[in-house]
Amino acid sequence: MDKLKVKIITPDGITFQAEAEIVVAPAVEGTVGILPHHIPLFTKLDSGEVKVTVDGKVNFFAILGGFIDVNPAGEVTILTDSAMRSEEIDEKTASFAKAQAEKLLSEREKLSESDFARAEASLRKALLELKVARKRKQKSIPTG
């Protein structure tokens, strides 16, 4: 079976690299699913969840926007400012970051524009991490 060569790259380097069956990512125009032999594609990504299926196991990542490039050779490259694997997300830390950001944002009149923007970005990141971590938790609970 053909596979995709997937790389997720952040400013810190390659966060993830594997051969995968499918990649699902939050493109600006809507969710895109990439399978082997996909047409070439370069598009902007929204913040959200990326799913990469490797040997039947789904890997979940919380990303903060970026770009996805799919080339004719079956290479999928995701460039993003931040990518966190769902297993690495600490819900307590993310909840604390959320609370801190909400507290700062509630005191908007005391913040400079740049501090307000940073607090807003921190809140978005914390909310995304919590969403991805909780979704992973739900999927791992056995049913039946």
N, C-alpha and C positions, 0 to 999 in steps of 0.2 A: 504494500500500500504506500502511496506517495505521502510525504510529510512536508510540512512547512518548517523552515528554519526560522525560529522566532528569537528576537532579541528585544529586551526592554532596557533602554538606556536612560540614565539620569545624569546630572552633572557630576555625580560621584563615580560614574562608570557603568559597566554592564550589571544590572540588577538581576536579570534572569536571561537564561539562554537554554534552548532545548529544541528538539524536533517535536512538532505537535500535529495533531489531526485537525484542529480548528482553533481559531482565535475569534473572540467576540469582544468588540470594543465600542465605547460610546462616542461615535462621531457626532459632529455638530448637527448634521442633517438627520441624525437618527442612528440607531444601533446598527453596526455592520458586522456581518459574519464572514470570516475569511476561511476558505477551504483550499486545498491544493488545486493548482491550475486557475486560481482567481485571476481576473484581469488586473493589469497594473493599476495601482491606486495610490494617490497621495492626498490625504485630507486631514483637516484639523480635528482634534479630539476635545470633547468636553471633559470636565472632571467627572469621575464615575468609576465604575467597576469594569475591569478587563478580566475575561475568562480565557484561559489557555488550557486546552485539553491535551494531556500528554499520556499516552498509553492508557486511555480511558479514564484517567484521573483529572478532575478539573482543578486548576490552580487559580485562585482569585487574587486580584491585585486592586488596591485603591490607588487611582492615579489622579493627579491634579492637572488635567488638560494635557495638551501637547500635540503631537502629530503621529500619524501612522503612514508608513510607506510599504507598499506591497509591490515587489518587482517580478518580472517574468520568470526569474529563476526560483520562485517560491520562497523568497526571503521576506519576512515580515519584521519590520523594525518599528518599534514604538519609542519615540523620543518624548520625554516628559520631565518636568521639574522634580516630581516626586512620585515614587511607586513603592507601595508597601504591600508586602505579601500578607494575606489575611491572617495567617498563623502568627505573624510577627506583631500584630496589632494588640496592644495592651489596652483593654477596655477601660481599666481604671485611669490610666494615663490620659486616654482620649476624653473620658468624662471630665477629668480635672481640667484639661485644656479647654474644653467646651465651656465649663463654668467660668473659668478665668476670662475667656473672650467675651462671654455674655456680660460679665461684670464690667469689663472695660467699656463695652459698647453701650451699657446703660448710663455711663458717665460721658456721653458723646461730647457735651459742651466743654469738657476739660481736655479733650484730646486734640492734637494737631491732625491735619488731614492724613499725614503719613502714618501716624499711630493708629488712627481709625481704620485705615486701609489694612494695616497689619493685623489688627484685631479681627476685622471682618474675614480676612484670609485664614487666620487661625481657627475661627469658628467654622468656616466651610470645610477645612481639612479635618477637624475633629468630628464633625457630623458625618462626613464621608467615611472616615475610619470606623466609626461606631456602626454605621449602616452595613458596611462590608463585613465587619467582625460578627455582627448579629446574624446576618444572612448565612454566613458560613456555619455558625453554631446551629441554626435551624436545619440546615442540610445534613449535618452530622448526627442529628438525633434520630435513632432508629424508629421506624414506624411499624405498626402492626403488632 
